[in-house]
Amino acid sequence: MTTNFSPFSMMFGREARYPSQIPEQYQIDSSVEDTVAKDNLTDSALNISKILSCAEGNTKKAQEKMKRMSLKSSMQKFNVGDMVWRLNIRSRQRKGGELDPNFLGPYTVSSVENKSADLVDVNGVVFPKINIDHLKHHHAQSPHIPQNLKGNLKLAGTTVAASTPAPASTPPASTPASPVTDPAKCM
């Protein structure tokens, strides 16, 4: 949720109370109702401005995050010689096509011009002018060996060809703050 607040709390300044939350043998007289109504009304009125300002801040953070993600996805670069997968558009157009694979390939990029690329498959067949929005990078898969089997294979004296783990990357310089859901922490 973008605002991290329920619509009820943004409207009334508190969370909704449901009948299932009230005990069955709970008796209320008129004096208690008047006191609770006055206290809740003033507290709720004060909380609404805090909640709305927090919700506005959370919305701006979510919008900035979406903007960064859209820029990152649109900046996908392909170079000559890259291995790529091509989107199977026929699977969307045909009856029963949802059973077909979503991507075809892998292909090798032979040339790139603006938003189109020429692809060559393993048999040498050329696919000209494929939109790069329909491509995604191919990453060679290493065999997955469960951790508990790796230990057993080492004890048996068998060597296992496993990929080395990537070094831990440094965290980004500025990480976005987590959204605030408590109005008291927002101010």
N, C-alpha and C positions, 0 to 999 in steps of 0.2 A: 504494500500500500504506500503510495507516495507521501501522504501526510503523516502516516503512522498514528493517526487518531481515528476513532470511529466517527461516523457522521453524527451520531447521537451526542457524543461528548463535545464535538465542535459546535453543535447547536445549543446544548443546554449547560455546558460546562462541567458535566459529570458523566460517569458511565451509567448506563441503563440498569435499573433494578427489575428483575423478573419475578413473577409470582412464585416460581419454584425456589427462589432464594429466601422467602419469608417462611418462618416456621408455622406449622398449622395451628398451634395453640397461642399464637401471638395476639394479644388484645391491645387495642389502641383507643384511648379516650380523647376527648376534644382538646384538653390542655397540652398533651404531648404533640398532637398534630399541629397546633399553632406554633409551638416552640420550634419544632423541626422544620416547618415551612419557612419561618423567618431566617433561621440559620442557613438552611440550604440555599435559599434564594440569594442571600448576600454572598455566600461563598462561591456559588455558581456564577454570579454576575462578575465577580472579581477574576475567576478562573478563565472566563471566556476570552478575554483579551490576551492572556498569557498563552492559552491553547492556540488561538489563531495566529499569534506571532511565531510560535514554535512550528506550527503546521506550514506557515509560509516559508520559514527557513528550511524545513525538511523538503518542501516541494522544490525549492531552488537547488538544493543539493542533488535531488533526484534528477532534475533537468540537466544539470551540469554533467552528471554521470552518464546519462543517455547521450548527451552531445559528444562526450569523449568516446563512447562505444561506437557511435555511428561514424565518427571520423576514423576510428581504428579499422572498422570493417570496410570502409570505402577506400582505404589506402593500401589494399592488397596489391602487391607488385609481383609480376611474373617476368622472368628473364628467359632468354633463349637457352634451352637445355634443361629447364626445370621439368620435373615429373609432376603431372596434374591429373585430377579426376574431372570428367565432364558430366554435367547435370543431364540426366536422362529425361528430356522433355516429353518424349513419347509416353512415358509412364503416366503422365498427367492427362494426356489427350485420348488415350485408348480406353475402351471398356475392359475392365479387369487389369488395367495397367498398374494398379496399386500393388500388385504382386511382383512387378518387375523391380530390378535394383534401382535405387535412387541415383546412383552415379555409375558411369561407365569408365573403363580405362584400366590401368594408367596410360597416359599419353605423354609424349615429349613435346615441348613447345619448340617449334621451328622458327617462328618469327612473331614479333609483337608490334602492332601499330595501333596507337590510340587505345580504344576499348575493345579491340579484336585481336585474336591470336590464331595462328595456324598451328594445327596439331598433327603429329605423326604417331601412329600406333606401332606396336612391336612388329607388325608385318610390313610396315613401310607405307601403309595407306595414309594419304594426306586428307585432313579435314580442314578446309579453309574457312577463315573468317568466323571463328567461334567467339561470341561475346565473353569477355573475361569475368562478367558477373556470374556466368554459368560454370566457372572453374573453381577448383579448390586445390591446394597443394597436396601432393602425395608424400606421406612420410612412411619410410620403410619400417615394417613392424619387426621387432625382435621377438623371439619365442618367449611366451610367458611361462615361467617356472615358479610354482608356489614356493614361498619362503621355507615352509617346513620340508619340502622335498630337496631344496638346495642343500640344507644341512645334512640330510640323509645321504645324498649323493657324494658329498665331500668326505663323509665318514667311510664310505665304501671305496674310496680311492678313485672315483670317476670324476673327471673334470667336466664342468658345465660351462658352455659358452653363453654367458649372460651379459647383457649390456651393463656397462658401468653407470652408476647413478650420476646424474648431472650435479655439478657443484651447486651448493646452495647460493641462490642469487641474493644480492643485496636488496633490501626492501626499497621501494621508491622513495624519493626524497620527501614528497608530500603525499601522505595518504589521506583520503577524504575521511572526515569525522563521521562516526556512526550517527544515524538520525536519532533525535531525542523524542521519547514518547512520554516523558514525565514533564509537565509544565513547570514544576518547581526547579528542575535541573536546567531548563532552557534559559531562564532569566539569570 
